Amino acid sequence: MGEAKLKVVLLRYTPEPEAVVAMAAKLCYSPSDVESLKEKIEAKDQKEFIKRLVKMGHMSPVEHISFTFGIEGISRACSHQLVRHRLASYSQQSQRYVSEKGQGTRGKGQESTFDYVIPPSIAKYDDARMAFERFMADAQKTYDLLIEKLNEKGLLVRQPIRMRGLCFRMQQRQRLL
């Protein structure tokens, strides 16, 4: 089967985030030059300092903290909802440059199908789930045929339930809003 499972991986993050925020804020509130920013505010004082910044509504120093995640197992429809709000920076697997021709998961004794997300409203009924899986297998065959005949890439078939990879970076500020 080609059903995809949700997978989220933390790829990168800002090391010593509290120190980074403290340095950025120090630049705003002191006559320090750039070199002296490296002279850290004591770690024991950073947490209270950051709380005070947030309480004051001074969020720009917090924006220097970021987390970058890789995600698999979400539908194209879900990823479109995420990227349209621009709460983070996104890179999404292309339907134009990444072919789906017979490259999905293979179940035992089954043909290859691209990975997809089964909506919970369908998954809870065995007969609906089986019909959905047959539909996806037929969609893969149709996709493969069109790609072969037209020598095109994936823009021909856009299915909102198809699983795509997504990489995104979110600043810490978004978590506070």
N, C-alpha and C positions, 0 to 999 in steps of 0.2 A: 504494500500500500504506500501511497505517497503522502499520508497525513504527516504534517510537520508538528513538532513539539516546540513550545516556547523555550528559547535559550538566550540568556543575557550574560554577557561577559564584560567585566570592567577591563578595558584595554590600557588606559592610562589615567593618571590623576595628578593633581598638583601636590608635590611633596611639601611637607611642612606648611599646610595651608594657613594656619593661624599666623605664622611668621610672615608670610607673604602679605596677608591683609594688614598686619601691623606695620610693615614697611611702607605699604602704599598710603596708609592713613598718616603715618609719621611725616611723609612728604607734604601732605595737605595741611597739617597742623603745627609744623615746627619749621624753623628757619634752616633745617638740615640740608646739606648738599647731598647729591646722589650717592657719593661714596659712603657717607655716614649712615645711610639707610641700612647698610649691611650690619651695623651695630644693632643687634637684635634687642627688642624689648624683652625683658625676662619672660620666659615661658609661663610662669605663674601669673603674670599680669595680662597676658594676651587675651585670655578668655573674657575677663571683665572689660577689657578695652573694646573688644569686638561687640559685646553686648551693648555697651554704651553707644557705639557707632550705629548699630541697628536701631536702638531706641531713638537716636537723633534723626534717623531716616537717611543717614549718609551711607548709601549702598555701593558707591563706585569702588571702594577698596575691596569689597566682597566679590566683585565681578572678576577679580584676578584668580579666583579659585575655579577650577574646571575639572570635570570628569568626562571621559570619553568611553562610550559603551559600544559594543557590537551586539546586534540583536538578530536572531533568526526565529522563524516560526510565527511571524505575524502576517496577516493578509495585506495585500496591496491596498485594500480599502482602509485598513487601520493605519498603515504608514502614510497614506495621503492625508488623513485627519491630523496626524502628528505634524507633518511638515508644513501644512497650511497655516498653522498657528505660530510658527517660527519662534518657539520658546527655546530653541537650541539650534545648533548648526548641524546640518544633516548631509550625508552622502548615501545615496540609495543605489542598489544594484540595478543596472540599466536593463530595460527590456529591449532596447535597441541593439546593444553590443554584446549581450550575454545570451547565447542561444539556449533554449530549453529542450532541444531536440533529444529525446530519449535519454536524458541525463539525470532523471530523478531517482527516487528510492525504488528498489525492487523488493517486493514481497515474495515469499516462497511460492514458486510456481506461477508468478505473475509477471506481466510485461512491465517495463520501466515506465513510470509516470512522473511528471514533475511534481515537486512537493507542493502541498496546499494545506490550507487551514479549513477544518470542518467546523462550521458554525455550531455552537452548543444547541441551538434550536433544532438542528438536523441530527446531531450526534445522539440525542437522547432516544431516538426511534430507530430500531435496528433496520427496518425496511427502508426508511428514508436515508439512513447512512449508506446502505448497500447501493441504493439508486444513485446517490451522490457520488460514490466511488466509481460506479460504472460510467457515470457522466464524465468524471475527470479522466478516466482511461480513454474514453471516446474523444474527449477534447485533446488529449495528448496525441492520439493518432491523427486527428484532423490537423493539428498544429504541425506535426512532423511532415505530413503530406504537403501542406502549403509552403513550408520552408523549403522542402526539396524541389517542388515544382517552380516556385517563384524565385528561388535563390535569394531569399530575404531573411532578415533577422526577426526578432521577437515582437516588433511593433504590430504585427498582423493580428495577434490574439492578445487582448487585454482582459484579463479576468480578475475581478476584485478579490476572489478567494485564493488566488495563487500566492504562494509564500515567496517573499523577497528578502534579501539581506539588507540591513540598514546599519549605518554607523552614525552615532551622534555624540556631540559634545555639548554639555550643558554647564553653564556657569552656576555657581553656588547661589547667586541671587535668585534664580528661578525657583529654587527650593524654598526660599524664604517668603516668596510672594503668595 
